[in-house]
């Protein structure tokens, strides 16, 4: 299940294919225009649709930042590098990571352990007086550490931004995560979304790159993407084949990989 902010991506099904140039148009014309009409303000000075060449083989899109109230968002396509040939000749498959896999997550970003956060979620009433309960937890677990905020954050809820939580719960997901062919580690970015989507009951929408591999004259389209150790202190592996429209999740990949039941599509 996914609650979307707009109808831009609602009709996409697993392994629907979108050419890269078309996806740029979807993100930076249809989706961006909708958000601006909804009251978001454009904070970036650069022209979103433009990219610049890092070298003869690599491009990088301008960052595009928008804000509404205290909710600051960067649309995912920007400020990342892509192979020029991939931009001109390839594209992405839409795919949703099942919610039950997200719920296996035991750490996200700064915490080595989110057991206190999980306990908080069991007690909290988000439509009631959640702030008093959070204040109680802050007093009970006062330890802080430095994150991207200079003043530090309470360690038990570090990077659990309330504005993100309520935005995702009340308004819905704004855009899928785009995985670049240069990406190292699945969910190396967006791990806070893994945790929040898991608790909200959402699947995690992504655009996975169409990658063509070759051995001699043979072409094949199987792609492995590994996570960091954020899932029960294990790495997970996603094996997908966009041509065949199949995906499988594996755990314990350093040992003997074991497939998740019912996660082959």
Backbone as CSV, one residue per row, in Angstrom:
resi,resn,N_x,N_y,N_z,CA_x,CA_y,CA_z,C_x,C_y,C_z
1,UNK,0.845,-1.187,0.000,0.000,0.000,0.000,0.881,1.237,0.000
2,UNK,0.482,2.237,-0.777,1.185,3.517,-0.797,0.159,4.639,-0.797
3,UNK,0.355,5.616,0.060,-0.438,6.834,0.006,0.392,7.886,-0.719
4,UNK,-0.107,8.363,-1.848,0.627,9.317,-2.683,0.154,10.740,-2.424
5,UNK,1.071,11.680,-2.528,0.746,13.095,-2.420,-0.028,13.573,-3.655
6,UNK,0.342,13.097,-4.828,-0.307,13.482,-6.076,-0.669,12.220,-6.861
7,UNK,-1.307,12.413,-8.004,-1.657,11.271,-8.847,-0.602,10.992,-9.918
8,UNK,0.560,11.636,-9.830,1.584,11.511,-10.868,2.040,10.069,-11.055
9,UNK,2.187,9.342,-9.945,2.763,7.999,-10.020,1.757,6.898,-9.674
10,UNK,0.501,7.252,-9.474,-0.457,6.282,-8.935,-0.742,5.121,-9.884
11,UNK,-0.631,5.341,-11.174,-0.981,4.282,-12.132,0.180,3.344,-12.455
12,UNK,1.357,3.612,-11.895,2.509,2.764,-12.180,2.401,1.420,-11.472
13,UNK,2.759,0.371,-12.192,2.804,-0.976,-11.631,4.249,-1.464,-11.633
14,UNK,4.525,-2.479,-10.812,5.887,-3.008,-10.741,6.407,-3.353,-12.134
15,UNK,7.583,-2.824,-12.423,8.340,-3.049,-13.653,7.770,-2.340,-14.881
16,UNK,6.893,-1.363,-14.648,6.603,-0.425,-15.732,7.886,0.330,-16.042
17,UNK,8.163,0.524,-17.329,9.427,1.120,-17.762,9.209,2.554,-18.215
18,UNK,10.128,3.447,-17.805,10.097,4.847,-18.221,11.487,5.247,-18.710
19,UNK,11.624,5.696,-19.967,12.921,6.201,-20.435,13.386,7.363,-19.566
20,UNK,14.699,7.490,-19.414,15.268,8.496,-18.515,14.790,9.908,-18.882
21,UNK,14.864,10.272,-20.141,14.483,11.626,-20.547,13.013,11.893,-20.237
22,UNK,12.182,10.874,-20.366,10.756,11.039,-20.033,10.566,11.207,-18.536
23,UNK,11.364,10.479,-17.739,11.257,10.593,-16.285,11.631,11.992,-15.813
24,UNK,12.603,12.601,-16.457,12.971,13.980,-16.130,11.775,14.903,-16.319
25,UNK,11.069,14.725,-17.408,9.894,15.548,-17.687,8.820,15.330,-16.613
26,UNK,8.628,14.072,-16.208,7.611,13.763,-15.206,7.937,14.436,-13.881
27,UNK,9.195,14.347,-13.448,9.595,14.919,-12.161,9.575,16.440,-12.175
28,UNK,10.132,17.029,-13.216,10.411,18.462,-13.167,9.435,19.310,-13.945
29,UNK,8.423,18.700,-14.480,7.345,19.491,-15.073,6.039,19.128,-14.379
30,UNK,5.555,17.906,-14.589,4.270,17.524,-14.014,4.285,17.580,-12.488
31,UNK,5.238,16.874,-11.848,5.239,16.791,-10.388,5.617,18.122,-9.743
32,UNK,6.646,18.764,-10.233,7.075,20.034,-9.657,5.987,21.085,-9.797
33,UNK,5.369,21.178,-10.953,4.317,22.179,-11.156,3.149,21.943,-10.206
34,UNK,2.799,20.668,-10.003,1.716,20.369,-9.079,2.054,20.849,-7.667
35,UNK,3.272,20.602,-7.229,3.670,20.983,-5.878,3.703,22.500,-5.708
36,UNK,4.154,23.196,-6.733,4.167,24.660,-6.666,2.744,25.210,-6.590
37,UNK,1.828,24.606,-7.321,0.426,25.008,-7.259,-0.183,24.710,-5.892
38,UNK,0.367,23.715,-5.199,-0.133,23.308,-3.890,0.430,24.164,-2.759
39,UNK,1.281,25.124,-3.077,1.781,26.032,-2.052,3.241,25.881,-1.704
40,UNK,3.940,24.906,-2.320,5.382,24.796,-2.115,6.085,25.933,-2.856
41,UNK,7.219,26.356,-2.315,8.010,27.422,-2.938,9.333,26.855,-3.440
42,UNK,9.741,27.337,-4.600,11.004,26.906,-5.187,12.150,27.622,-4.495
43,UNK,13.082,26.863,-3.913,14.200,27.446,-3.178,15.508,27.412,-3.967
44,UNK,15.564,26.618,-5.015,16.794,26.506,-5.785,16.898,27.631,-6.799
45,UNK,18.103,28.094,-7.044,18.332,29.143,-8.023,18.541,28.572,-9.420
46,UNK,19.028,27.336,-9.492,19.336,26.741,-10.785,18.061,26.326,-11.520
47,UNK,18.169,26.170,-12.830,17.068,25.655,-13.632,17.030,24.139,-13.471
48,UNK,15.906,23.595,-12.984,15.881,22.176,-12.635,16.163,21.234,-13.791
49,UNK,15.634,21.538,-14.972,15.760,20.603,-16.079,17.163,20.520,-16.646
50,UNK,18.019,21.430,-16.271,19.357,21.465,-16.847,20.307,20.549,-16.077
51,UNK,21.238,19.973,-16.798,22.321,19.232,-16.163,23.635,19.753,-16.725
52,UNK,24.692,19.496,-16.015,25.999,19.893,-16.513,26.880,18.659,-16.622
53,UNK,27.882,18.728,-17.467,28.739,17.584,-17.739,29.901,17.558,-16.760
54,UNK,30.020,16.448,-16.033,31.136,16.281,-15.111,32.409,15.969,-15.902
55,UNK,32.273,15.097,-16.872,33.323,14.780,-17.834,32.594,14.285,-19.079
56,UNK,33.279,13.755,-20.037,32.620,13.373,-21.292,31.661,12.198,-21.125
57,UNK,31.737,11.499,-19.969,30.900,10.313,-19.771,29.847,10.468,-18.676
58,UNK,29.889,11.565,-17.928,29.039,11.703,-16.745,28.323,13.039,-16.729
59,UNK,27.036,13.020,-16.335,26.266,14.244,-16.178,25.751,14.339,-14.742
60,UNK,25.374,15.539,-14.355,24.820,15.758,-13.027,23.716,16.797,-13.137
61,UNK,22.522,16.465,-12.663,21.402,17.389,-12.714,21.496,18.411,-11.590
62,UNK,20.981,19.610,-11.859,20.921,20.628,-10.829,20.020,20.176,-9.686
63,UNK,20.368,20.604,-8.491,19.539,20.330,-7.324,18.275,21.162,-7.398
64,UNK,17.152,20.551,-7.021,15.908,21.302,-6.983,15.283,21.146,-5.602
65,UNK,15.233,22.230,-4.836,14.715,22.218,-3.468,13.430,23.032,-3.403
66,UNK,12.445,22.488,-2.689,11.186,23.183,-2.477,10.852,23.132,-0.996
67,UNK,9.993,24.039,-0.560,9.641,24.085,0.855,8.212,24.573,1.027
68,UNK,7.576,24.047,2.082,6.232,24.491,2.463,6.159,24.398,3.972
69,UNK,6.020,25.543,4.623,6.092,25.547,6.073,7.487,25.129,6.499
70,UNK,7.592,24.148,7.366,8.904,23.661,7.776,9.337,22.428,7.024
71,UNK,8.581,22.057,6.001,8.879,20.834,5.256,9.753,21.164,4.056
72,UNK,11.042,20.881,4.162,11.989,21.144,3.088,12.275,19.851,2.332
73,UNK,12.114,19.892,1.011,12.199,18.683,0.187,13.128,18.920,-0.986
74,UNK,13.921,17.928,-1.301,14.713,17.930,-2.522,14.188,16.818,-3.419
75,UNK,13.658,17.173,-4.586,13.193,16.140,-5.506,14.367,15.270,-5.899
76,UNK,14.154,13.988,-5.945,15.246,13.024,-5.879,16.173,13.011,-7.073
77,UNK,15.718,13.423,-8.228,16.553,13.321,-9.421,17.769,14.236,-9.372
78,UNK,17.649,15.365,-8.710,18.694,16.381,-8.742,19.897,16.077,-7.885
79,UNK,21.005,16.752,-8.234,22.235,16.710,-7.452,22.861,15.317,-7.396
80,UNK,22.596,14.493,-8.427,23.185,13.164,-8.497,23.810,12.960,-9.871
81,UNK,24.756,12.012,-9.917,25.488,11.761,-11.160,24.929,10.535,-11.881
82,UNK,24.971,10.622,-13.231,24.488,9.532,-14.078,25.404,9.409,-15.290
83,UNK,25.559,8.206,-15.818,26.304,8.061,-17.074,25.542,8.734,-18.207
84,UNK,26.242,9.503,-19.015,25.606,10.189,-20.135,24.936,9.194,-21.075
85,UNK,25.608,8.088,-21.363,25.035,7.084,-22.261,23.744,6.519,-21.684
86,UNK,23.697,6.347,-20.354,22.491,5.841,-19.714,21.349,6.840,-19.875
87,UNK,21.635,8.113,-19.713,20.617,9.144,-19.873,20.048,9.142,-21.291
88,UNK,20.912,8.952,-22.274,20.478,9.037,-23.661,19.805,7.764,-24.155
89,UNK,20.167,6.599,-23.594,19.739,5.337,-24.201,19.019,4.367,-23.268
90,UNK,18.820,4.741,-22.002,18.221,3.782,-21.082,17.162,4.456,-20.228
91,UNK,16.794,3.803,-19.127,15.752,4.341,-18.271,15.587,3.518,-17.012
92,UNK,14.370,3.548,-16.450,14.137,2.979,-15.128,12.879,2.121,-15.104
93,UNK,12.913,1.136,-14.187,11.744,0.324,-13.882,11.177,0.769,-12.532
94,UNK,9.882,0.961,-12.489,9.226,1.261,-11.221,9.116,-0.025,-10.405
95,UNK,9.359,0.082,-9.100,9.294,-1.102,-8.230,8.999,-0.660,-6.803
96,UNK,8.216,-1.471,-6.076,7.879,-1.191,-4.687,8.493,-2.254,-3.780
97,UNK,9.349,-1.833,-2.861,9.858,-2.755,-1.848,8.729,-3.087,-0.880
98,UNK,8.433,-4.378,-0.661,7.310,-4.749,0.212,7.488,-4.231,1.633
99,UNK,6.393,-3.844,2.244,6.420,-3.274,3.584,7.012,-4.221,4.608
100,UNK,6.770,-5.526,4.476,7.262,-6.456,5.494,8.782,-6.482,5.532
101,UNK,9.444,-6.172,4.423,10.908,-6.098,4.421,11.360,-4.845,5.154
102,UNK,10.657,-3.728,4.962,11.007,-2.499,5.665,10.876,-2.679,7.172
103,UNK,9.904,-3.454,7.599,9.672,-3.642,9.027,10.721,-4.508,9.705
104,UNK,11.607,-5.119,8.934,12.729,-5.846,9.523,13.872,-4.906,9.888
105,UNK,13.747,-3.647,9.502,14.837,-2.708,9.729,15.032,-2.472,11.224
106,UNK,16.268,-2.528,11.694,16.531,-2.329,13.119,17.411,-1.120,13.401
107,UNK,17.912,-0.456,12.388,18.635,0.801,12.602,18.470,1.663,11.365
108,UNK,18.498,2.974,11.575,18.406,3.854,10.428,19.261,5.088,10.690
109,UNK,20.120,5.343,9.760,21.065,6.457,9.849,21.892,6.397,11.133
110,UNK,21.593,7.249,12.120,22.522,7.454,13.220,22.416,6.413,14.331
111,UNK,21.250,5.806,14.515,21.109,4.874,15.629,21.678,3.498,15.303
112,UNK,22.426,2.928,16.236,22.789,1.514,16.074,21.636,0.601,16.473
113,UNK,20.611,1.182,17.140,19.504,0.376,17.656,18.273,1.275,17.763
114,UNK,17.157,0.858,17.189,15.942,1.675,17.260,14.886,1.032,18.161
115,UNK,15.318,0.226,19.127,14.357,-0.440,20.007,13.556,0.576,20.820
116,UNK,14.188,1.681,21.242,13.458,2.700,22.001,12.435,3.381,21.098
117,UNK,12.830,3.679,19.872,11.902,4.273,18.921,10.728,3.335,18.651
118,UNK,11.013,2.042,18.517,9.938,1.072,18.284,8.972,1.032,19.471
119,UNK,9.520,1.093,20.680,8.682,1.113,21.877,7.812,2.361,21.898
120,UNK,8.390,3.502,21.522,7.634,4.749,21.463,6.454,4.618,20.506
121,UNK,6.679,3.989,19.355,5.609,3.834,18.370,4.486,2.934,18.885
122,UNK,4.825,1.999,19.767,3.787,1.138,20.335,2.894,1.911,21.305
123,UNK,3.424,2.975,21.905,2.676,3.723,22.916,2.014,4.985,22.379
124,UNK,2.557,5.568,21.344,2.161,6.913,20.944,0.780,6.935,20.283
125,UNK,0.067,7.997,20.501,-1.179,8.300,19.795,-0.928,9.563,18.986
126,UNK,-0.675,9.392,17.686,-0.286,10.535,16.860,-1.416,11.549,16.678
127,UNK,-2.636,11.129,16.969,-3.754,12.072,16.886,-4.121,12.634,18.257
128,UNK,-3.357,12.236,19.271,-3.595,12.720,20.627,-2.421,13.557,21.108
129,UNK,-2.102,13.421,22.388,-1.031,14.228,22.991,0.309,13.506,22.850
130,UNK,0.787,13.404,21.615,2.051,12.704,21.361,3.248,13.481,21.912
131,UNK,3.113,14.822,21.998,4.263,15.629,22.422,4.635,15.358,23.877
132,UNK,3.649,15.175,24.748,3.957,14.890,26.156,4.705,13.575,26.286
133,UNK,4.294,12.573,25.506,4.992,11.289,25.539,6.411,11.437,25.019
134,UNK,6.603,12.221,23.982,7.952,12.436,23.455,8.816,13.161,24.488
135,UNK,8.242,14.131,25.183,8.984,14.840,26.231,9.398,13.878,27.342
136,UNK,8.513,12.949,27.683,8.849,11.954,28.704,10.024,11.095,28.255
137,UNK,10.012,10.686,26.996,11.109,9.875,26.468,12.410,10.672,26.422
138,UNK,12.320,11.948,26.081,13.522,12.785,26.049,14.156,12.890,27.433
139,UNK,13.324,12.969,28.484,13.842,13.038,29.850,14.398,11.680,30.293
140,UNK,13.736,10.616,29.854,14.157,9.277,30.258,15.415,8.838,29.515
141,UNK,15.556,9.302,28.263,16.711,8.942,27.430,17.371,10.233,26.927
142,UNK,18.087,10.947,27.796,18.589,12.289,27.462,19.846,12.320,26.605
143,UNK,20.442,11.174,26.342,21.692,11.172,25.579,21.476,11.776,24.198
144,UNK,22.451,12.608,23.778,22.407,13.217,22.451,23.694,12.903,21.708
145,UNK,23.644,13.007,20.397,24.866,12.970,19.602,24.708,13.913,18.418
146,UNK,25.851,14.290,17.866,25.864,15.258,16.773,25.494,14.556,15.478
147,UNK,24.547,15.141,14.772,24.170,14.653,13.451,24.411,15.792,12.468
148,UNK,23.514,15.994,11.532,23.631,17.149,10.650,23.182,18.428,11.340
149,UNK,22.647,18.291,12.546,22.254,19.451,13.339,23.342,19.736,14.368
150,UNK,23.868,20.936,14.357,25.002,21.269,15.204,24.675,21.133,16.682
151,UNK,23.410,21.406,17.042,23.044,21.319,18.456,22.843,19.890,18.911
152,UNK,22.899,18.952,17.961,22.719,17.552,18.286,21.253,17.154,18.319
153,UNK,21.018,15.864,18.424,19.656,15.328,18.492,19.606,14.267,19.576
154,UNK,18.437,14.089,20.156,18.262,12.986,21.087,18.536,11.688,20.334
155,UNK,19.449,10.894,20.860,19.909,9.708,20.132,18.780,8.725,19.842
156,UNK,17.844,8.599,20.745,16.790,7.590,20.571,15.891,7.894,19.386
157,UNK,15.787,9.194,18.987,14.924,9.546,17.850,15.668,10.371,16.799
158,UNK,16.981,10.209,16.740,17.763,10.984,15.774,17.295,10.704,14.350
159,UNK,17.151,11.784,13.593,16.727,11.764,12.194,15.270,11.339,12.003
160,UNK,14.512,11.265,13.094,13.077,11.049,12.965,12.411,12.421,12.996
161,UNK,12.401,13.073,11.834,11.881,14.436,11.749,10.351,14.405,11.754
162,UNK,9.767,15.080,12.722,8.312,15.062,12.855,7.620,15.661,11.643
163,UNK,8.216,16.687,11.038,7.595,17.296,9.872,7.530,16.309,8.716
164,UNK,8.552,15.437,8.601,8.531,14.401,7.572,7.454,13.364,7.894
165,UNK,7.404,12.955,9.159,6.452,11.925,9.560,5.012,12.356,9.247
166,UNK,4.646,13.570,9.696,3.269,14.015,9.480,2.997,14.290,8.004
167,UNK,4.002,14.756,7.279,3.825,14.970,5.845,3.546,13.650,5.137
168,UNK,4.338,12.619,5.451,4.148,11.315,4.821,2.830,10.676,5.245
169,UNK,2.460,10.840,6.509,1.218,10.246,6.997,-0.013,10.970,6.464
170,UNK,-0.001,12.304,6.539,-1.204,13.073,6.230,-1.314,13.437,4.746
171,UNK,-0.181,13.754,4.109,-0.217,14.165,2.708,0.162,13.034,1.753
172,UNK,1.043,12.148,2.189,1.468,11.056,1.336,2.870,11.240,0.794
173,UNK,3.319,10.249,0.038,4.668,10.247,-0.531,4.716,11.148,-1.751
174,UNK,5.732,11.993,-1.831,5.839,12.949,-2.933,6.447,12.320,-4.175
175,UNK,7.538,11.569,-4.013,8.157,10.979,-5.201,8.916,9.702,-4.851
176,UNK,9.022,8.761,-5.785,9.832,7.569,-5.558,11.321,7.919,-5.495
177,UNK,12.086,7.050,-4.857,13.534,7.184,-4.823,14.101,6.706,-6.164
178,UNK,15.002,7.477,-6.756,15.633,7.096,-8.012,17.007,6.514,-7.713
179,UNK,17.255,5.295,-8.173,18.530,4.632,-7.951,19.404,4.814,-9.179
180,UNK,20.484,5.549,-9.022,21.416,5.776,-10.125,22.236,4.520,-10.383
181,UNK,22.657,4.287,-11.643,23.591,3.182,-11.906,24.900,3.321,-11.144
182,UNK,25.210,4.545,-10.691,26.417,4.770,-9.903,26.205,4.515,-8.410
183,UNK,24.971,4.198,-8.016,24.635,4.053,-6.599,25.457,2.943,-5.945
184,UNK,25.957,3.220,-4.755,26.669,2.211,-3.974,25.865,1.948,-2.710
185,UNK,25.203,0.813,-2.668,24.419,0.472,-1.491,22.980,0.924,-1.604
186,UNK,22.057,-0.005,-1.718,20.642,0.321,-1.758,20.210,0.885,-0.415
187,UNK,19.439,1.957,-0.447,19.005,2.684,0.733,20.169,3.340,1.461
188,UNK,21.297,3.548,0.749,22.367,4.362,1.322,21.866,5.768,1.570
189,UNK,20.922,6.191,0.739,20.148,7.409,0.982,18.711,6.982,1.282
190,UNK,18.004,7.815,2.003,16.593,7.539,2.214,16.287,6.491,3.259
191,UNK,17.259,6.187,4.140,17.001,5.147,5.128,15.939,5.579,6.133
192,UNK,15.826,6.880,6.408,14.762,7.331,7.305,13.394,7.011,6.702
193,UNK,13.318,7.024,5.350,12.062,6.675,4.703,11.756,5.190,4.891
194,UNK,12.800,4.349,4.888,12.575,2.923,5.151,11.858,2.739,6.481
195,UNK,12.357,3.410,7.499,11.782,3.252,8.830,10.362,3.812,8.878
196,UNK,10.188,5.033,8.370,8.880,5.679,8.459,7.835,4.960,7.613
197,UNK,8.200,4.577,6.386,7.254,3.848,5.547,6.866,2.522,6.201
198,UNK,7.863,1.870,6.828,7.565,0.614,7.504,6.514,0.789,8.578
199,UNK,6.661,1.833,9.403,5.721,2.083,10.481,4.364,2.556,9.968
200,UNK,4.346,3.225,8.814,3.091,3.725,8.246,2.337,2.661,7.459
201,UNK,2.991,1.526,7.233,2.343,0.472,6.464,2.499,0.622,4.961
202,UNK,3.383,1.524,4.514,3.577,1.755,3.091,4.626,0.794,2.526
203,UNK,4.519,0.507,1.245,5.642,-0.045,0.493,6.574,1.110,0.133
204,UNK,7.805,0.788,-0.296,8.794,1.821,-0.629,8.925,1.896,-2.150
205,UNK,8.407,2.971,-2.791,8.491,3.080,-4.248,9.862,3.563,-4.710
206,UNK,10.367,2.928,-5.767,11.681,3.275,-6.299,11.640,3.206,-7.826
207,UNK,12.627,3.848,-8.436,12.920,3.636,-9.847,14.278,2.953,-9.931
208,UNK,14.283,1.726,-10.427,15.505,0.931,-10.543,16.068,1.059,-11.951
209,UNK,17.386,1.207,-12.088,17.966,1.417,-13.421,17.908,0.170,-14.291
210,UNK,17.621,0.374,-15.568,17.720,-0.704,-16.546,19.184,-0.830,-16.946
211,UNK,19.793,-1.938,-16.586,21.216,-2.141,-16.835,21.391,-3.373,-17.716
212,UNK,22.095,-3.190,-18.802,22.352,-4.290,-19.738,23.764,-4.805,-19.527
213,UNK,23.884,-6.062,-19.142,25.184,-6.695,-18.956,25.488,-7.591,-20.151
214,UNK,26.759,-7.791,-20.400,27.160,-8.618,-21.538,28.267,-9.591,-21.135
215,UNK,28.152,-10.818,-21.624,29.249,-11.789,-21.583,29.404,-12.312,-23.008
216,UNK,30.461,-11.889,-23.643,30.621,-12.213,-25.060,29.521,-11.549,-25.859
217,UNK,28.758,-12.340,-26.619,27.649,-11.804,-27.399,26.316,-11.912,-26.662
218,UNK,26.355,-12.472,-25.464,25.120,-12.696,-24.710,24.794,-11.488,-23.838
219,UNK,23.539,-11.061,-23.894,23.065,-9.969,-23.055,22.195,-10.534,-21.930
220,UNK,22.330,-9.974,-20.752,21.445,-10.382,-19.671,21.149,-9.169,-18.789
221,UNK,20.043,-9.230,-18.061,19.514,-8.051,-17.382,19.324,-8.254,-15.886
222,UNK,19.896,-9.313,-15.322,19.826,-9.504,-13.881,20.727,-8.473,-13.189
223,UNK,20.203,-7.836,-12.154,20.951,-6.815,-11.423,20.863,-7.110,-9.927
224,UNK,22.007,-7.061,-9.250,22.060,-7.189,-7.793,22.244,-5.815,-7.162
225,UNK,21.456,-5.518,-6.149,21.652,-4.319,-5.334,21.659,-4.737,-3.871
226,UNK,22.721,-4.412,-3.150,22.851,-4.792,-1.742,22.611,-3.587,-0.841
227,UNK,22.026,-3.838,0.310,21.840,-2.791,1.306,23.051,-2.738,2.232
228,UNK,23.061,-1.725,3.085,24.001,-1.733,4.201,23.410,-2.598,5.312
229,UNK,24.120,-2.681,6.432,23.684,-3.574,7.526,22.628,-2.879,8.393
230,UNK,21.480,-2.586,7.786,20.423,-1.908,8.523,19.253,-2.823,8.824
231,UNK,19.330,-4.092,8.434,18.213,-4.998,8.586,18.640,-6.175,9.475
232,UNK,18.288,-6.081,10.766,18.712,-7.105,11.719,20.219,-7.333,11.655
233,UNK,20.973,-6.263,11.445,22.429,-6.306,11.311,22.871,-7.189,10.151
234,UNK,22.029,-7.341,9.157,22.360,-8.115,7.968,22.306,-7.211,6.736
235,UNK,23.014,-7.617,5.720,22.823,-7.016,4.409,21.712,-7.786,3.696
236,UNK,20.856,-7.048,3.022,19.866,-7.665,2.152,20.289,-7.456,0.706
237,UNK,19.834,-8.342,-0.160,20.144,-8.214,-1.581,18.855,-8.277,-2.382
238,UNK,18.688,-7.302,-3.264,17.595,-7.320,-4.224,18.148,-7.779,-5.570
239,UNK,17.593,-8.845,-6.084,17.931,-9.337,-7.416,16.715,-9.105,-8.300
240,UNK,16.886,-8.287,-9.350,15.746,-8.015,-10.214,16.127,-8.162,-11.685
241,UNK,15.119,-8.451,-12.471,15.261,-8.561,-13.915,14.080,-7.842,-14.536
242,UNK,14.339,-6.642,-15.036,13.264,-5.833,-15.576,12.627,-6.411,-16.818
243,UNK,13.426,-7.115,-17.612,12.896,-7.716,-18.834,11.881,-8.804,-18.502
244,UNK,12.179,-9.578,-17.473,11.290,-10.676,-17.076,10.270,-10.248,-16.018
245,UNK,10.429,-9.043,-15.486,9.537,-8.494,-14.469,9.537,-9.377,-13.217
246,UNK,10.739,-9.671,-12.737,10.877,-10.489,-11.537,11.780,-9.788,-10.533
247,UNK,11.516,-10.028,-9.263,12.350,-9.491,-8.190,12.352,-10.474,-7.035
248,UNK,13.496,-10.602,-6.382,13.605,-11.464,-5.211,14.513,-10.799,-4.194
249,UNK,14.159,-10.922,-2.915,14.961,-10.393,-1.822,15.641,-11.543,-1.090
250,UNK,16.925,-11.360,-0.798,17.700,-12.363,-0.091,18.272,-11.756,1.190
251,UNK,18.449,-12.616,2.192,19.073,-12.196,3.450,20.288,-13.069,3.714
252,UNK,21.111,-12.645,4.698,22.333,-13.379,5.053,23.235,-13.585,3.835
253,UNK,23.443,-12.535,3.056,24.140,-12.721,1.781,25.624,-13.007,1.976
254,UNK,26.201,-12.661,3.161,27.588,-12.999,3.410,27.745,-14.488,3.685
255,UNK,26.645,-15.121,4.100,26.673,-16.549,4.390,25.992,-17.283,3.239
256,UNK,25.007,-18.095,3.527,24.252,-18.773,2.477,22.978,-17.980,2.233
257,UNK,22.857,-17.328,1.080,21.683,-16.482,0.851,20.376,-17.260,0.983
258,UNK,19.427,-16.662,1.681,18.117,-17.266,1.851,17.068,-16.299,1.315
259,UNK,16.208,-16.811,0.462,15.217,-15.951,-0.155,14.070,-15.709,0.823
260,UNK,13.527,-14.483,0.799,12.332,-14.197,1.581,11.144,-14.909,0.946
261,UNK,10.344,-15.542,1.767,9.163,-16.237,1.261,8.195,-15.251,0.620
262,UNK,7.661,-15.609,-0.533,6.639,-14.837,-1.247,7.148,-13.520,-1.807
263,UNK,8.442,-13.333,-1.864,8.956,-12.077,-2.392,9.550,-12.229,-3.773
264,UNK,9.202,-13.286,-4.469,9.579,-13.432,-5.872,8.358,-13.064,-6.693
265,UNK,8.521,-12.118,-7.612,7.359,-11.614,-8.349,7.489,-11.982,-9.829
